[in-house]
């Protein structure tokens, strides 16, 4: 690579990260744009090399929602995200909101990056607001009926919801997410069976008996456990010596006691 200043190298790295191109391509467009990353990216996506009109259109939509274009040219902040979700008819209190965050690889709640936005909508073949709105509606209809999609979105909710600097999910955040994912009114799956109000009992148990933050593994296993209870609410699949997290071991005993039968494990 020719000799570039530290600032120019940083611009090249940023261009490459956002466009997935080579350093030589990045340098070419940056030189033509006077080393303005924003102008260089615009020019790249408008060119045949960068995918032409479709990528340029996605890039322009991203630019419309940035909260601080001069300070954070490659980021949409909370206000812009709320406007954007409103424009594609996605509510903040529905599972589809998490699905869009997963598609666009949102690093945290209320934040979108140019790279994730471009790559996500490019992969979905959406380069207009109406197309994005239609795709969001399609996700909304598929989430409750496609287990693999539901699981992918559910699992993405964990890193999305963990506070910055923390390694686990606060219980109150987890409860909010469970009430989202395990309720049909929010676009999720109802966690209830003929004899058992599972979601109500689960929240009662974790808030009164458990009351601590959740690890990633525990978060993921709750969704697996939910599926199992739908298959057989009488625990024919349950193995006390299995590799379930302790909180689920004790929840089984809690449920058995709630039903009026003796639990075989002590509920702590």
For each residue, the residues with C-beta under 8 A, 3 or more apart:
1: 4 23 27
2: 27
3:
4: 1 8 9 12 27
5: 8 9
6: 9 10
7: 10 11 35
8: 4 5 11 12 30 35
9: 4 5 6 12 13
10: 6 7 13 14
11: 7 8 14 15 26 30 35 37 40
12: 4 8 9 15 16 23 26 27 30
13: 9 10 16 17
14: 10 11 17 18 37 74
15: 11 12 18 19 21 26 29 30 37 40 41 44
16: 12 13 19 20 21 22 23 26
17: 13 14 20 115
18: 14 15 41 74 114 115 118
19: 15 16 25 26 41 44 45 50
20: 16 17 119
21: 15 16 25 26 44
22: 16 25 26
23: 1 12 16 26 27
24: 27 28
25: 19 21 22 28 29 44 49
26: 11 12 15 16 19 21 22 23 29 30 40
27: 1 2 4 12 23 24 30 31
28: 24 25 31 32
29: 15 25 26 32 33 40 41 43 44
30: 8 11 12 15 26 27 33 35 36 37 40
31: 27 28 34 35
32: 28 29 40 43
33: 29 30 36 37 39 40 42 43
34: 31 39
35: 7 8 11 30 31 40
36: 30 33 39 40
37: 11 14 15 30 33 40 41 73 74
38: 41 42 73
39: 33 34 36 42 43
40: 11 15 26 29 30 32 33 35 36 37 43 44
41: 15 18 19 29 37 38 44 45 59 114
42: 33 38 39 45 46 56 59
43: 29 32 33 39 40 46 47
44: 15 19 21 25 29 40 41 47 49 50
45: 19 41 42 50 51 52 55 56 58 59 118
46: 42 43 50 52 53 56
47: 43 44 50 52
48: 51 52
49: 25 44
50: 19 44 45 46 47 55 56
51: 45 48 54 55 56 122
52: 45 46 47 48 55 56
53: 46 56 57 127
54: 51 57 58 122 127
55: 45 50 51 52 58 59 118 122 127
56: 42 45 46 50 51 52 53 59 60
57: 53 54 60 61 127 128
58: 45 54 55 61 62 117 118 121 122 126 127
59: 41 42 45 55 56 62 63 114 118
60: 56 57 63 64
61: 57 58 64 65 127 128 129 132
62: 58 59 65 66 76 112 114 117 118
63: 59 60 66 69
64: 60 61
65: 61 62 76 80 81 83 84 112
66: 62 63 69 72 73 75 76 77 80
67: 72 75 76 77 78 79 80
68: 71 72 75 77
69: 63 66 72 73
70: 73
71: 68
72: 66 67 68 69 75 77
73: 37 38 66 69 70 114
74: 14 18 37 113 114 115
75: 66 67 68 72 111 112 113 114
76: 62 65 66 67 80 81 84 111 112 113 117
77: 66 67 68 72 80 81 110 111
78: 67 81 82 110 111
79: 67 82 83
80: 65 66 67 76 77 83 84 112
81: 65 76 77 78 84 85 110 111 112
82: 78 79 85 86 92 110
83: 65 79 80 86 87
84: 65 76 80 81 87 88 112
85: 81 82 88 90 91 92 97 100
86: 82 83 89 90
87: 83 84 129 133
88: 84 85 100 129 132 133 136
89: 86 133 136 137
90: 85 86 94 96 97 100 136
91: 85 94 96 97
92: 82 85 97
93: 97 180 186
94: 90 91 97 140 180 186 187
95: 98 99 140 143 153 180 181 186 187 188
96: 90 91 99 100 136 139 140 143 187
97: 85 90 91 92 93 94 100 101
98: 95 101 102 153 154 156 157 160 180
99: 95 96 102 103 136 139 140 143 149 153
100: 85 88 90 96 97 103 104 106 136 139
101: 97 98 104 105 106 109 156 160
102: 98 99 105 106 152 153 156 160
103: 99 100 120 121 123 124 139
104: 100 101 112 116 117 120 121
105: 101 102 113 115 116 119 120
106: 100 101 102 109 111 112 113 116 160
107: 111 113 116
108: 111 160 164
109: 101 106 160 161
110: 77 78 81 82
111: 75 76 77 78 81 106 107 108
112: 62 65 75 76 80 81 84 104 106 116 117
113: 74 75 76 105 106 107 116 117
114: 18 41 59 62 73 74 75 117 118
115: 17 18 74 105 118 119
116: 104 105 106 107 112 113 119 120
117: 58 62 76 104 112 113 114 120 121
118: 18 45 55 58 59 62 114 115 121 122
119: 20 105 115 116 122 123
120: 103 104 105 116 117 123 124
121: 58 103 104 117 118 124 126 127 132
122: 51 54 55 58 118 119 125 127
123: 103 119 120
124: 103 120 121 132 135
125: 122 131
126: 58 121 131 132 134 135
127: 53 54 55 57 58 61 121 122 131
128: 57 61 131 132
129: 61 87 88 132 133
130: 133 134
131: 125 126 127 128 134 135
132: 61 88 121 124 126 128 129 135 136
133: 87 88 89 129 130 136 137
134: 126 130 131 137 138
135: 124 126 131 132 138 139
136: 88 89 90 96 99 100 132 133 139 140
137: 89 133 134 140 141
138: 134 135 141 142
139: 96 99 100 103 135 136 142 143 149
140: 94 95 96 99 136 137 143 187
141: 137 138 144 145
142: 138 139 145 146 149
143: 95 96 99 139 140 146 149 150 153 187 188
144: 141 150 184 187 188 189
145: 141 142
146: 142 143 149 150
147: 150 151 227
148: 151 152
149: 99 139 142 143 146 152 153
150: 143 144 146 147 153 154 181 188 189 223
151: 147 148 154 155 223
152: 102 148 149 155 156
153: 95 98 99 102 143 149 150 156 157
154: 98 150 151 157 181 223
155: 151 152 158 219 220 223
156: 98 101 102 152 153 159 160
157: 98 153 154 160 161 177 181
158: 155 161 162 169 216 219 220
159: 156 162
160: 98 101 102 106 108 109 156 157
161: 109 157 158 169 173 174 177
162: 158 159 166 167 168 169 173
163: 166 170 173
164: 108
165:
166: 162 163 169 170 213
167: 162
168: 162 213 214 215 216
169: 158 161 162 166 173 174 213 214 216 219
170: 163 166 173 174 213
171: 174 175 206 207 210 211 212 213 214
172: 175 176
173: 161 162 163 169 170 176 177
174: 161 169 170 171 177 178 206 214 219
175: 171 172 178 179 203 206 207
176: 172 173 179 180
177: 157 161 173 174 180 181
178: 174 175 181 182 199 202 203 222
179: 175 176 182 183 186 199 203
180: 93 94 95 98 176 177 183 186 188
181: 95 150 154 157 177 178 186 188 189 223
182: 178 179 188 189 190 191 198 199 226
183: 179 180 186 188 190 191 199
184: 144 187 188 189 190
185:
186: 93 94 95 179 180 181 183
187: 94 95 96 140 143 144 184
188: 95 143 144 150 180 181 182 183 184
189: 144 150 181 182 184 226
190: 182 183 184 199
191: 182 183 198 199 202 226 229 230
192: 196 197 198 199
193: 196 198 229 230 233
194: 233
195: 233 259
196: 192 193 201 229 233 255 259
197: 192 200 201
198: 182 191 192 193 201 202 226 229
199: 178 179 182 183 190 191 192 202 203
200: 197 203 204
201: 196 197 198 204 205 251 254 255 258
202: 178 191 198 199 205 206 222 251
203: 175 178 179 199 200 206 207
204: 200 201 207 208
205: 201 202 208 209 210 250 251 254
206: 171 174 175 202 203 209 210 211 247 251
207: 171 175 203 204 210 211
208: 204 205 211
209: 205 206 250 254 267 268
210: 171 205 206 207 247 250
211: 171 206 207 208
212: 171
213: 166 168 169 170 171
214: 168 169 171 174 218 219
215: 168 218 219 245
216: 158 168 169 219 220
217: 220 221 245
218: 214 215 221 222 245 247 248
219: 155 158 169 174 214 215 216 222 223
220: 155 158 216 217 223 224
221: 217 218 224 225 244 245 248
222: 178 202 218 219 225 226 248
223: 150 151 154 155 181 219 220 226 227
224: 220 221 227 228
225: 221 222 228 229 244 248
226: 182 189 191 198 222 223 229 230
227: 147 223 224 230 231
228: 224 225 231 232 237 238
229: 191 193 196 198 225 226 232 233
230: 191 193 226 227 233
231: 227 228 237
232: 228 229 235 236 237
233: 193 194 195 196 229 230
234:
235: 232 238 252 256
236: 232
237: 228 231 232
238: 228 235 242 252
239: 242
240: 249 264 265
241:
242: 238 239
243:
244: 221 225 248 249
245: 215 217 218 221 248 249
246: 249 250
247: 206 210 218 250 251
248: 218 221 222 225 244 245 251 252
249: 240 244 245 246 252 253 265
250: 205 209 210 246 247 253 254 265 266 267 268
251: 201 202 205 206 247 248 254 255
252: 235 238 248 249 255 256 263 265
253: 249 250 256 257 263 264 265 266 267
254: 201 205 209 250 251 257 258 263 267
255: 196 201 251 252 258 259
256: 235 252 253 259 261 262 263 264
257: 253 254 260 261 262 263 267
258: 201 254 255
259: 195 196 255 256
260: 257
261: 256 257
262: 256 257
263: 252 253 254 256 257 266 267
264: 240 253 256
265: 240 249 250 252 253
266: 250 253 263
267: 209 250 253 254 257 263
268: 209 250
